[in-house]
């Protein structure tokens, strides 16, 4: 295998508030982002070899994003430029507690234009894990491209990682969001899902009950639940593991879930998915929680990922340290 993880999906610019000018105009910082590439960014920080399948516009932002990925050693062999549609832009609105909302300029955006015949089977077959989310399922033709990629992965015994990553503004009808997420649930081996997403997709307020519903309905082997500042849980066979979060000076939460997801995938690459113990899952969660906490202390995500050493230092501030 030439790659540890290949991801497919959106690569975009997140504009985040960076203060005000002398004339009281808002200052926005252009941060490279997009959930799948945020995951790859953290994985490269952990020493993993990664690649990206997607499309950006043949414009200033698109070329900037291509160069950034190359500088980060994320393989861009399958990152294409669209000659007609511009790179997707997202404006991040941050609240006092660090949580955020999004406004998207994506009607359409270049990431939506990926064609099924632009998914290179030989390229994808070189990875151990294939990762995707629902933003590549909102519209055609990228929806069919995503399905083609998951079929290639399934047919070749490649582990599939899925993050439903609910963004209501991007869906014309939230019932469709549920339908597309159901597809992801049905094909994935590793599921990373947040507390609010469990409630939305299952209709159950009790998180354990919601996860049990997903396990019984789809047979997903390994599920990770993020609980914001409260920490996270892992569900594997009959195991349920929960660890607390870390207290940090949060600026904004963009990329926290993606950072967590990357650390979990790094753990799976190290330990496999067949015989995970309580202690292994616990250690994976502590590491992922620490990394996710650190990303919230900076603006943006893709260029703000912490180093392994930084994560270990924060992880070891808890009495539990492995």
NUNU-73648 format. One record per residue (C-alpha): x, y, z; residue number from 1. Coordinates in steps of 0.5 Angstrom, whole numbers, padded with zeros to 4 digits. Each point is the difference from the previous one (the first is absolute). Example, Ala and Ser with C-alpha at 12.3 -4.5 7.8 and 13.67 -1.06 7.14 Angstrom:
    px    py    pz dose
  0025 -0009  0016    1
  0002  0007 -0002    2
REM end
This chain:
    px    py    pz dose
  0000  0000  0000    1
  0003  0007 -0002    2
 -0005  0004  0004    3
 -0003 -0001  0007    4
 -0006  0005 -0001    5
 -0003  0002 -0006    6
 -0006  0005  0001    7
 -0005  0003 -0005    8
 -0004  0006  0001    9
  0000  0008  0000   10
  0006  0004  0001   11
 -0002  0007  0001   12
  0002  0007  0003   13
 -0003  0001  0007   14
  0000  0008  0001   15
  0000  0001  0008   16
 -0001  0006  0004   17
  0007  0003  0002   18
 -0001  0007  0003   19
 -0002  0007 -0003   20
  0003  0005 -0004   21
  0002  0007  0003   22
 -0007  0002 -0004   23
 -0004 -0005  0004   24
  0000 -0005 -0006   25
  0000 -0007  0001   26
  0007 -0004 -0002   27
 -0001 -0007 -0002   28
  0006 -0005 -0001   29
  0000 -0005 -0006   30
  0001 -0007  0003   31
  0001 -0006 -0004   32
 -0005 -0005  0002   33
 -0005 -0005 -0002   34
 -0002 -0006  0005   35
  0004 -0006 -0004   36
  0006  0004 -0001   37
  0000  0002  0007   38
  0000 -0007  0002   39
  0006 -0001 -0005   40
  0004  0006  0003   41
  0000 -0003  0007   42
  0002 -0007 -0002   43
  0006  0003 -0004   44
  0002  0003  0007   45
  0000 -0007  0003   46
  0004 -0003 -0006   47
 -0005 -0003 -0004   48
  0000  0000 -0008   49
 -0006  0003 -0003   50
 -0004  0002 -0006   51
 -0006  0004 -0002   52
 -0005 -0001 -0006   53
 -0004  0007 -0001   54
 -0001  0006 -0005   55
  0002  0007  0001   56
 -0001  0006 -0004   57
  0005  0002 -0005   58
  0000  0007  0004   59
  0005  0004  0005   60
 -0003 -0004  0006   61
  0000 -0007 -0004   62
  0008  0001 -0002   63
  0001  0002  0007   64
 -0003 -0006  0003   65
  0004 -0005 -0005   66
  0006  0003  0003   67
 -0002  0000  0007   68
 -0001 -0008 -0001   69
  0006 -0001 -0003   70
  0004  0004  0005   71
 -0003 -0005  0005   72
  0002 -0006 -0004   73
 -0007 -0002 -0001   74
  0000 -0003 -0007   75
 -0004  0004 -0005   76
  0000 -0005 -0006   77
 -0007  0000  0000   78
 -0002  0007  0002   79
 -0003  0003 -0006   80
 -0001  0007 -0003   81
 -0007  0002 -0002   82
  0001  0005 -0006   83
 -0008  0003  0001   84
 -0002  0000  0007   85
  0004  0003  0006   86
  0003 -0002  0006   87
 -0005 -0001  0006   88
  0000  0005  0005   89
 -0003  0000  0007   90
 -0001  0005  0005   91
  0001 -0002  0008   92
 -0004  0004  0005   93
  0003 -0002  0007   94
 -0004  0001  0006   95
  0002  0002  0007   96
  0001 -0007  0002   97
  0004 -0002 -0006   98
 -0005 -0004 -0004   99
 -0002  0003 -0007  100
 -0005  0000 -0005  101
  0002  0000 -0008  102
 -0002  0004 -0006  103
  0002 -0003 -0007  104
  0001  0002 -0007  105
 -0001 -0006 -0003  106
 -0005  0001 -0005  107
  0003 -0004 -0004  108
  0007 -0001  0003  109
  0006 -0003 -0003  110
  0000 -0006  0005  111
 -0007 -0002 -0003  112
  0003 -0001 -0007  113
  0004 -0006  0001  114
 -0002 -0005 -0005  115
 -0001 -0008  0001  116
  0005 -0001 -0006  117
  0005  0005  0004  118
  0001 -0005  0006  119
  0006 -0004 -0002  120
 -0001 -0007  0002  121
  0007 -0002  0000  122
  0002  0006  0004  123
 -0005 -0002  0006  124
  0002 -0007  0000  125
  0006  0002  0003  126
 -0002  0002  0007  127
 -0002 -0003  0006  128
 -0006  0004  0002  129
 -0005  0004 -0004  130
 -0003  0006  0003  131
 -0006  0004 -0002  132
 -0006  0004  0003  133
 -0007  0003 -0002  134
  0002  0006 -0003  135
  0003 -0004 -0006  136
 -0008 -0003 -0001  137
 -0004  0007  0000  138
  0000  0000 -0008  139
  0002 -0003 -0006  140
  0005 -0002 -0003  141
  0004  0000  0006  142
 -0005 -0005  0003  143
  0001 -0005 -0005  144
  0008  0001  0000  145
 -0001 -0001  0008  146
 -0004 -0007 -0001  147
  0005 -0002 -0005  148
  0006  0001  0005  149
 -0004 -0004  0005  150
 -0001 -0005 -0004  151
  0007 -0001 -0002  152
  0002  0000  0007  153
 -0005 -0005  0002  154
  0002 -0005 -0006  155
  0007  0001  0002  156
  0000 -0002  0007  157
  0002  0008  0002  158
 -0003  0002  0007  159
 -0005  0006 -0001  160
 -0001  0006  0005  161
 -0006  0004  0000  162
 -0001  0007  0003  163
 -0008  0002 -0001  164
  0003  0007  0001  165
 -0007  0003  0000  166
  0000  0007 -0003  167
 -0008  0002  0000  168
  0001  0006 -0005  169
  0003 -0004 -0006  170
 -0006 -0005  0000  171
 -0007  0002 -0004  172
 -0004 -0005  0005  173
  0003 -0003  0006  174
 -0004 -0006 -0001  175
  0005 -0001 -0006  176
  0006  0001  0005  177
 -0002 -0006  0004  178
 -0001 -0004 -0006  179
  0007  0002 -0003  180
  0003 -0002  0007  181
 -0004 -0006  0000  182
  0005 -0002 -0006  183
  0006  0002  0004  184
 -0002 -0004  0006  185
 -0002 -0006 -0004  186
  0007 -0001 -0003  187
  0005  0003  0005  188
  0004 -0004  0005  189
  0002  0006  0004  190
 -0005  0005  0002  191
  0002  0007  0003  192
 -0007  0003  0002  193
 -0001  0006  0005  194
 -0006  0000  0006  195
 -0004  0005 -0004  196
  0000 -0004 -0006  197
 -0002 -0007  0003  198
 -0006  0004  0003  199
 -0001  0002 -0007  200
  0001 -0006 -0004  201
 -0003 -0005  0005  202
 -0006  0004  0003  203
  0003 -0002  0007  204
  0002  0005  0005  205
  0004 -0006  0004  206
  0006  0000 -0003  207
  0002 -0008  0002  208
 -0007 -0001 -0003  209
  0001  0003 -0006  210
  0007 -0003 -0001  211
 -0003 -0007  0001  212
 -0005  0002 -0005  213
  0005  0001 -0005  214
  0004 -0006  0002  215
 -0006 -0005 -0001  216
 -0003  0004 -0007  217
  0007  0000 -0003  218
  0005 -0005  0003  219
  0005  0006  0001  220
  0006 -0004  0003  221
  0003  0006  0004  222
 -0003  0007  0001  223
  0002  0006  0004  224
 -0004  0005  0003  225
  0002  0007  0001  226
 -0003  0004  0006  227
  0003  0007 -0001  228
  0004  0003  0007  229
 -0003 -0007  0003  230
  0005 -0004 -0003  231
 -0002 -0006 -0005  232
 -0002 -0008  0000  233
  0002 -0006 -0004  234
 -0005 -0006 -0001  235
  0003 -0006 -0003  236
 -0003 -0007  0001  237
 -0003  0000  0007  238
  0005  0005  0002  239
 -0002  0007  0002  240
  0006  0005  0002  241
 -0001  0007  0002  242
  0006  0005  0002  243
 -0001  0008  0002  244
  0002  0006 -0004  245
  0006  0005  0001  246
 -0001  0007  0003  247
  0003  0005 -0005  248
  0000  0007 -0002  249
 -0005 -0001 -0006  250
  0000  0005 -0005  251
 -0004 -0004 -0005  252
 -0002 -0007 -0001  253
  0001 -0001 -0008  254
  0003 -0006 -0002  255
  0000 -0003  0007  256
 -0004 -0006 -0002  257
  0004 -0001 -0006  258
  0007  0000  0004  259
 -0004 -0005  0005  260
 -0001 -0004 -0006  261
  0007  0000 -0003  262
  0002 -0003  0007  263
 -0005 -0005  0000  264
  0002 -0003 -0007  265
  0008  0001  0002  266
 -0002 -0005  0006  267
 -0004 -0005 -0004  268
  0006  0000 -0005  269
  0005 -0002  0006  270
 -0005 -0005  0003  271
 -0004 -0002 -0005  272
 -0008 -0001  0001  273
 -0001 -0007  0001  274
  0002 -0001  0008  275
  0000  0007  0003  276
  0001  0000  0008  277
 -0004  0004  0005  278
  0007  0003  0002  279
  0002  0001 -0008  280
 -0006  0004 -0001  281
  0000  0004  0006  282
  0007  0002 -0002  283
 -0002  0002 -0007  284
 -0006  0004  0003  285
  0005  0004  0005  286
  0005  0002 -0006  287
 -0006  0002 -0005  288
 -0003  0004  0005  289
  0006  0004  0002  290
  0002  0001 -0007  291
 -0007  0002 -0002  292
  0000  0005  0006  293
  0007  0003 -0002  294
 -0003  0002 -0007  295
 -0006  0004  0003  296
  0006  0005  0003  297
  0001  0002 -0007  298
 -0003  0003 -0006  299
 -0002 -0005 -0006  300
  0002 -0007  0000  301
  0004 -0003 -0006  302
  0006  0005  0002  303
 -0001  0000  0007  304
  0001 -0008  0002  305
  0004 -0001  0006  306
  0006 -0005  0000  307
  0000 -0006  0003  308
  0005  0002  0006  309
 -0005  0006  0001  310
 -0006 -0005  0001  311
  0004 -0005  0004  312
  0002  0006  0005  313
 -0007  0002  0001  314
 -0002 -0007  0000  315
  0004 -0001  0006  316
 -0002  0006  0004  317
 -0006 -0005  0002  318
  0002 -0005  0006  319
 -0001 -0006 -0005  320
  0006  0000 -0005  321
  0002 -0005 -0005  322
REM end
